[in-house]
Amino acid sequence: MHWLTTIGLWLILLVWIGGMVYCGLALWAAKRFRSYAAEPDSADSFEPFVSLLKPLSGDEPSLERNLESFFLQEYPNYEVLFAVNRPDDPALDVAKRLHSRYPHIPARFVVAGPVPWPNAKVYSLEMMTALAKAELLVISDSDVSVGPHYVRRVVQPFADPRVGVTTCIYRGVPGAGFWSRLEALAMSCTFMPGVLVAWAMEGMKFALGPTMAVRRKCLEAIGGFSGMAHYLADDFLLGNWAARNGYQVVLSPYVVDHHVLGTGFAATFKHRLRWARSTRRSRPWGYVGEGFTHPVAAALALLLVAPFSLALAAVAATLLMRVLINWSVSWQVLRDPHARQGWWLVPLQDLMEFVVWCAGFTGRIVMWRGLAYKVGREGRFELAEVSGPVAEDELAAARSQ
């Protein structure tokens, strides 16, 4: 048994060391990104016509406020398209009410109808793209709000004809409740450092869902939105397929606000688990490698197997690194007031993220918009067909999350 304890100690120590290396990379990437964001932009006069595409589903919290921010752009030449799947969707009334308030902004409304694809969002995007007048399409989720310079900053990289996709960093904005606050911290303090590390080490080979801007020529080259019909992670695919086809993917320093819609534990955990299981099926080895991004859990595990003085030093060093990352990324890059105020919750959020990561290895069923889906290889997904007690138990567990 002693040799098992020794092996366990060295394995946990290896994971912790890897986690500390990752933390160092996150600090380096944040510093590099701040220098990149401070560079003067030479394309301020670039003002092409732009189509903003907004897929909607239901009257979400703060929907009207979020959508209104897209009518308040200080940009001379753009249109907004809204799409729903049903004519009785209350989000459609919200969008029309806003247009009546800002009639000088061209807006169109699309009722996509019955969805023939598993991914209803990309079906709406396909319908809007067919009607959009612009060469540049800017796609953003309904739970995002932006400032008045958003469109101008997002389209500036397209002055370079080699650019096919731009995407934006974002900060989490919590709703009511403790668990919503933790999920917002996960966006700013856990997910975004990973994005910056990926950007700094290999460049952008993916896009982020809160904002995806794409050149129509690039979209056609990768097969259009119809090619993503059976995939859950359409944002990842848009950037990944663009990079594979020789287009540049640019990470804009413009920060958007990504609002957390869930408030209770079940809603926030279900949302996180959906993306964990999708990532595991899309990039299995990359998902395993994410184990090195949980140094807090590894440091606490050392308390069980390592000499107390060594374990205590590891915990202290880890907490210090997490505070530094929170300051460097969440405040200096994202200017996130919620992360600045809730910095003391970051270790707890890290443990929550570790639980979600572990749960991502279990099961293939996720819940999305009230329906159960089975996630397969490469992130392909389909409506779940439940048969047998094991599948029924898995579906029941997914619905309870």
CORGICOR-V701956 format. One record per residue. N is the residue number from 1. RES is the residue in one small letter. OMEGA is omega as a letter, one per 40 degrees, with the letter a starting at -180 (none if undefined). NEAR is the number of other C-alpha atoms within 12 Angstrom. Layout:
[[N & RES & OMEGA & NEAR] [N & RES & OMEGA & NEAR]]
This chain:
[[1 & m & a & 7] [2 & h & a & 9] [3 & w & i & 10] [4 & l & i & 11] [5 & t & i & 16] [6 & t & i & 17] [7 & i & i & 15] [8 & g & i & 20] [9 & l & a & 26] [10 & w & i & 19] [11 & l & i & 22] [12 & i & i & 31] [13 & l & i & 32] [14 & l & i & 21] [15 & v & i & 30] [16 & w & i & 32] [17 & i & i & 27] [18 & g & i & 25] [19 & g & i & 33] [20 & m & i & 33] [21 & v & i & 21] [22 & y & i & 32] [23 & c & i & 37] [24 & g & i & 27] [25 & l & i & 30] [26 & a & i & 38] [27 & l & i & 33] [28 & w & a & 26] [29 & a & i & 30] [30 & a & i & 38] [31 & k & i & 25] [32 & r & a & 24] [33 & f & i & 34] [34 & r & i & 25] [35 & s & i & 16] [36 & y & a & 21] [37 & a & a & 23] [38 & a & i & 15] [39 & e & i & 13] [40 & p & i & 12] [41 & d & a & 19] [42 & s & a & 13] [43 & a & a & 18] [44 & d & a & 19] [45 & s & a & 16] [46 & f & a & 22] [47 & e & i & 23] [48 & p & i & 27] [49 & f & a & 25] [50 & v & i & 37] [51 & s & i & 38] [52 & l & a & 45] [53 & l & a & 44] [54 & k & i & 48] [55 & p & a & 42] [56 & l & i & 43] [57 & s & i & 33] [58 & g & a & 27] [59 & d & a & 23] [60 & e & i & 26] [61 & p & i & 23] [62 & s & a & 25] [63 & l & a & 32] [64 & e & i & 29] [65 & r & a & 25] [66 & n & a & 33] [67 & l & a & 40] [68 & e & a & 30] [69 & s & i & 30] [70 & f & i & 43] [71 & f & a & 39] [72 & l & a & 28] [73 & q & i & 28] [74 & e & a & 19] [75 & y & a & 28] [76 & p & a & 21] [77 & n & i & 24] [78 & y & i & 33] [79 & e & i & 37] [80 & v & i & 44] [81 & l & i & 43] [82 & f & i & 44] [83 & a & i & 44] [84 & v & i & 38] [85 & n & a & 32] [86 & r & a & 23] [87 & p & i & 19] [88 & d & i & 16] [89 & d & a & 25] [90 & p & i & 21] [91 & a & i & 34] [92 & l & i & 34] [93 & d & i & 25] [94 & v & a & 31] [95 & a & i & 39] [96 & k & i & 28] [97 & r & i & 21] [98 & l & i & 30] [99 & h & i & 28] [100 & s & i & 17] [101 & r & a & 17] [102 & y & a & 21] [103 & p & a & 17] [104 & h & i & 17] [105 & i & i & 27] [106 & p & a & 27] [107 & a & i & 31] [108 & r & a & 30] [109 & f & a & 35] [110 & v & i & 33] [111 & v & a & 26] [112 & a & a & 33] [113 & g & a & 18] [114 & p & a & 16] [115 & v & a & 21] [116 & p & a & 19] [117 & w & i & 27] [118 & p & a & 31] [119 & n & a & 35] [120 & a & a & 36] [121 & k & a & 40] [122 & v & i & 40] [123 & y & i & 34] [124 & s & i & 39] [125 & l & i & 44] [126 & e & i & 36] [127 & m & i & 31] [128 & m & i & 37] [129 & t & i & 39] [130 & a & a & 23] [131 & l & a & 25] [132 & a & a & 32] [133 & k & a & 24] [134 & a & i & 27] [135 & e & i & 27] [136 & l & a & 39] [137 & l & i & 42] [138 & v & a & 44] [139 & i & i & 47] [140 & s & a & 44] [141 & d & a & 38] [142 & s & a & 42] [143 & d & a & 38] [144 & v & i & 39] [145 & s & a & 35] [146 & v & i & 36] [147 & g & a & 25] [148 & p & a & 21] [149 & h & a & 23] [150 & y & a & 34] [151 & v & a & 47] [152 & r & a & 34] [153 & r & a & 38] [154 & v & a & 47] [155 & v & a & 46] [156 & q & a & 35] [157 & p & a & 36] [158 & f & i & 41] [159 & a & i & 25] [160 & d & a & 19] [161 & p & i & 20] [162 & r & a & 21] [163 & v & i & 33] [164 & g & a & 45] [165 & v & i & 50] [166 & t & i & 48] [167 & t & a & 45] [168 & c & i & 44] [169 & i & a & 44] [170 & y & i & 44] [171 & r & i & 43] [172 & g & i & 38] [173 & v & a & 38] [174 & p & i & 34] [175 & g & i & 26] [176 & a & i & 21] [177 & g & a & 19] [178 & f & a & 21] [179 & w & i & 30] [180 & s & i & 31] [181 & r & i & 36] [182 & l & i & 40] [183 & e & i & 48] [184 & a & i & 44] [185 & l & i & 47] [186 & a & i & 43] [187 & m & a & 41] [188 & s & a & 48] [189 & c & a & 52] [190 & t & a & 42] [191 & f & a & 34] [192 & m & i & 39] [193 & p & i & 41] [194 & g & i & 34] [195 & v & a & 34] [196 & l & i & 41] [197 & v & i & 30] [198 & a & i & 25] [199 & w & a & 31] [200 & a & a & 26] [201 & m & a & 19] [202 & e & a & 14] [203 & g & a & 22] [204 & m & i & 36] [205 & k & i & 32] [206 & f & i & 35] [207 & a & a & 39] [208 & l & a & 37] [209 & g & a & 35] [210 & p & i & 37] [211 & t & i & 46] [212 & m & i & 41] [213 & a & a & 48] [214 & v & i & 48] [215 & r & a & 40] [216 & r & i & 31] [217 & k & i & 24] [218 & c & a & 34] [219 & l & i & 35] [220 & e & a & 22] [221 & a & a & 21] [222 & i & i & 27] [223 & g & i & 19] [224 & g & i & 28] [225 & f & i & 35] [226 & s & i & 28] [227 & g & a & 25] [228 & m & a & 34] [229 & a & a & 29] [230 & h & i & 30] [231 & y & i & 35] [232 & l & a & 41] [233 & a & a & 37] [234 & d & i & 40] [235 & d & i & 36] [236 & f & a & 33] [237 & l & a & 40] [238 & l & i & 47] [239 & g & a & 40] [240 & n & a & 31] [241 & w & i & 32] [242 & a & i & 37] [243 & a & i & 30] [244 & r & a & 19] [245 & n & i & 24] [246 & g & i & 19] [247 & y & i & 31] [248 & q & i & 31] [249 & v & a & 41] [250 & v & i & 41] [251 & l & a & 40] [252 & s & i & 40] [253 & p & i & 35] [254 & y & a & 35] [255 & v & i & 38] [256 & v & i & 41] [257 & d & i & 36] [258 & h & a & 38] [259 & h & i & 35] [260 & v & a & 40] [261 & l & a & 33] [262 & g & a & 29] [263 & t & a & 25] [264 & g & a & 22] [265 & f & a & 23] [266 & a & a & 20] [267 & a & a & 26] [268 & t & i & 35] [269 & f & i & 36] [270 & k & i & 33] [271 & h & i & 34] [272 & r & a & 38] [273 & l & i & 38] [274 & r & a & 39] [275 & w & i & 36] [276 & a & a & 38] [277 & r & i & 40] [278 & s & i & 40] [279 & t & a & 38] [280 & r & a & 35] [281 & r & a & 32] [282 & s & a & 29] [283 & r & a & 23] [284 & p & a & 21] [285 & w & i & 14] [286 & g & i & 17] [287 & y & i & 24] [288 & v & i & 23] [289 & g & i & 19] [290 & e & i & 28] [291 & g & i & 35] [292 & f & i & 30] [293 & t & a & 40] [294 & h & a & 43] [295 & p & i & 40] [296 & v & i & 44] [297 & a & i & 35] [298 & a & i & 39] [299 & a & i & 40] [300 & l & i & 33] [301 & a & i & 29] [302 & l & i & 33] [303 & l & a & 23] [304 & l & a & 21] [305 & v & a & 26] [306 & a & i & 26] [307 & p & a & 17] [308 & f & a & 16] [309 & s & i & 14] [310 & l & a & 20] [311 & a & a & 26] [312 & l & i & 22] [313 & a & i & 19] [314 & a & i & 31] [315 & v & a & 30] [316 & a & i & 21] [317 & a & a & 25] [318 & t & i & 35] [319 & l & i & 31] [320 & l & i & 23] [321 & m & a & 31] [322 & r & i & 37] [323 & v & i & 30] [324 & l & i & 28] [325 & i & i & 41] [326 & n & i & 44] [327 & w & a & 32] [328 & s & a & 35] [329 & v & a & 46] [330 & s & a & 43] [331 & w & a & 30] [332 & q & i & 29] [333 & v & a & 39] [334 & l & a & 39] [335 & r & a & 28] [336 & d & a & 33] [337 & p & a & 25] [338 & h & i & 33] [339 & a & i & 37] [340 & r & i & 29] [341 & q & a & 18] [342 & g & a & 29] [343 & w & a & 33] [344 & w & i & 22] [345 & l & a & 27] [346 & v & i & 38] [347 & p & i & 34] [348 & l & i & 28] [349 & q & i & 35] [350 & d & i & 37] [351 & l & i & 27] [352 & m & i & 28] [353 & e & i & 38] [354 & f & i & 31] [355 & v & i & 22] [356 & v & i & 32] [357 & w & i & 31] [358 & c & a & 23] [359 & a & i & 28] [360 & g & i & 34] [361 & f & a & 25] [362 & t & i & 22] [363 & g & i & 29] [364 & r & a & 38] [365 & i & i & 43] [366 & v & i & 42] [367 & m & i & 37] [368 & w & a & 31] [369 & r & i & 21] [370 & g & a & 18] [371 & l & i & 22] [372 & a & i & 30] [373 & y & i & 34] [374 & k & a & 32] [375 & v & a & 37] [376 & g & a & 27] [377 & r & i & 20] [378 & e & i & 23] [379 & g & i & 34] [380 & r & i & 31] [381 & f & a & 36] [382 & e & i & 28] [383 & l & a & 28] [384 & a & i & 24] [385 & e & a & 18] [386 & v & i & 19] [387 & s & i & 11] [388 & g & a & 10] [389 & p & a & 10] [390 & v & i & 14] [391 & a & i & 20] [392 & e & i & 18] [393 & d & i & 16] [394 & e & i & 26] [395 & l & i & 28] [396 & a & i & 20] [397 & a & i & 22] [398 & a & a & 34] [399 & r & a & 25] [400 & s & a & 19] [401 & q & none & 27]]
